């Protein structure tokens, strides 16, 4: 059942002050140009939380060294806790996975200025691809930079069940259009959705993402790796360098 606080939120009349609106607008402008840390960084999903929910809130982010703990984890809003795991192909980090909170849950907990418009996983992929392009250009490899820019980012619809999010999938694939495509599957269950009335609270207000890393974009662009990498979240998933 929903809590009284959450019920009140549904019926609350918007009384956002000018100061709160201005503050949120400033935060959103800053976040629109925010760079993501390296996938292996302990701050990656912390920053992903800020971008996805358009928030200046700073989470405590835990990085797991095993997949079972990541699978079982559930982000919380107060305290704001987020979770991360990195998947490897050999010594190369190829995917970073994040579990964070939705914008509407942050607003319900911390007030109207706490978050802005919700963003999806493909938007993070666009930031990561841009970082790969920039790094390749800085290294003088303009041909690979152009190849990275040409990688197609599929606009994956988020799942609503954890089992779907945790199922095996192709991180990249060669499309019928002759181009390399990247998948960014995720999970999105809003705090103020009808699911919130039938699911336990720990399952709502959640945003999850699987994201290709900068290193993986660069490996695809240079030909070091070929598209068609299948990812898994089974117990033996490689989450440390091999």
Phi, psi and omega in degrees: 000153180280151179283163178298320181299319181289323179296318179297324181299322181299323187261000184291135175279135183295123179230042183292130179279162179301321181297317181295318180296316180296319179297316181294320179298319178297316180297319182294321178297318179293320183290333182297335181248013183287135178271152176269140175293174175300149183303326182281351182291145177292347182265356187302304183287339173297314178287323176302319176303315182295319181287314184297323182257005183048057185229153173264358177299141180248121181273163164268116188252129178251130177257123182270151175252016175208149185284324179304319179294322178295315181303319185279346187288150175223120178299154176234156185267329181212100005289157182280105183242132177234163187224153188212146170213147180244133178255143186240152165241103189067236179264000185263124173288120185250337181214139173240134183243137183231144169237118184224180182262152179283158178299318184291333176287322176298320179295317180299325183274320190246356178109168188298330181274004187283337183204168180238219182288138179290136177245154182257172183302319180301332177294323175294322178299323178296322178294316182294317177300318179298322178294321178296317178300315181297318180295321179292320177296319179297330179278359179084007181263074185292330179295314178293325178299318178295322179294321178294319179296331182280350178296131183274131177261108179292140180271073184295131173286134181289150175280170175241358177238144179295326181296324178291316179300325185270001181284159179296147178202162175275120178292324177220159176202157176273116183280166177296342178278002180083004182252158174278133180246149176243132172264142177229065183293149180208185176229138178220113175230103184293150176295322181258049176247166180294338175300332183295341181271349183239345180256151172301150185303328183292346181263356183244164185072033187240139171233123177240148178218144163249127187227132172295143182273165174303318181298324181289318175303315181294321179294321177293318184292327181270352182086003178297327176232154178252151179295156179117018181282121179267130181255150179222157175240027177289170185302327184265015177303134181285104182246015171223157180301139182259000000 
